[in-house]
Amino acid sequence: MNLGTFILPSTPVVMGVLNLASESFCDGMAFTTVESAVARGEQMVLEGAAIIDVNAESTLPGTEKTSLQQEIDRITPVIEILSKRIAVPISINTSNPEVMQAAVIA
């Protein structure tokens, strides 16, 4: 599977962070549907984001660990749609190899 090559420009770029974790200290519960998350990703590109970074697990101290399946279920539908609608790279913020694989497939 060829995912293409992303060549970093010589000048700084903006990365939009699309946080799908409901437990987040930042955007928690802001994007509770796939449609709202995709719309936010598209908006960030319109606002100048050169990369969209998708995250579905909160790292906020004291929050319950997100299950592997829950993280995959949050991320994959958003990436499937967003990757067809935007022309900038999508990165995945996770520590789980299974989530990484699911994101690449999506």
Buried (B, 14 or more C-beta within 10 A) or exposed (E): EEEEEEEEEEEEEEBBBBBBBBBBEEBBEBBEEBEEBBBBBBEBBEEEBBBBBBBBBBEEEEBEEBEBEBBBEBBBBBBBBBBEEBEBBBBBBBEBEEBEEBBEEB
